[in-house]
């Protein structure tokens, strides 16, 4: 992990991703090392933060800010001819880095004590915020109020350390399934475009930054969903799904089988030489349906199969292929027949 081999452009992009809360634990360690390598790096952040604060009332004076970058870097570079510190001096591009750093870069100063509390799955970026993050696999998080949150891979939630006392608000990036405990305080989930308010319910939200759309699917209870820039509030009922398309800014509402959109959080169902009746019992529990078989003897047939994130229709299709049975689905009832 040699930061000297990294270009100024790479380090600059790394800092930008950190300020956007998009860095992994490994990337944060790289940034930590760069900050600890030389006092000039910390001086640069400190001096620029001071400059940002002084420009708080004139956020558009980017030329002035660029001059601060150049002036400070020249001072640091010539402070010691024998030791030429490596500093980042990005050219002005009009990017919102300048405005972002004004409020965030203070976290990177004063000894950088924040780095001492970094853990792989729990990153506290400020004294008042906690981030729960799932890396390459899903993760179950239980919040202080008893609410259970299943985080899909590469997803995270952020909440105040006083969560549950007066407010219950979480910021979501990625995908999560919420089983919210009723406490009398509204539970709020915020994404880039959604504001979802509930009291006690079960629902799934998908909001990855690189996806074309964001999607909320209600499984149980009641949800009031507000889309950014849209005056209409969606009072969702179980089975409702609201989708926002980033490209067209279109909002749509549809009725779906909600369990199909939260199967990712379940462990695979693995059957090895199992009786069909036992397989169907597990499927009924997972998909929340009742299955009736109108064919004598077939329920004792032995099958081997694994179900990961297949929908109910896909699961029944697999069984139909293995047993030569047909099926029909009517709401929460499935009928299998010859």
URNORQUI-V98726 format. One line per field, one symbol per residue. psi: psi as a letter, one per 20 degrees, with the letter a starting at -180 (. if undefined). A space follows every 10 residues. Layout:
psi = ???
//
This chain:
psi = moihiprhgg hghggghghj kjqrhghhhg hggghihphh ghgggghhgg hghijhimhj mhhgghhggg gghggghjho hhonqprpmq qpjjqjgghg hhihihijal ilihhijpqg ioooirhiqp ppppdirrpp porhjippoo prqkrqqprq ijpighqnpq pppcpqppnp ppiipppppp ahiqopprgo rprppolqhj qhrqpppphq bqpoppppjp hpponqrpiq ppppohgikq pqprprohhh jjhhiqqqop polqqhhhgh ghhgggilrp ppomoqhhii qpqprppekq rgghghgghh ghikqrqqpn djppppr.
//
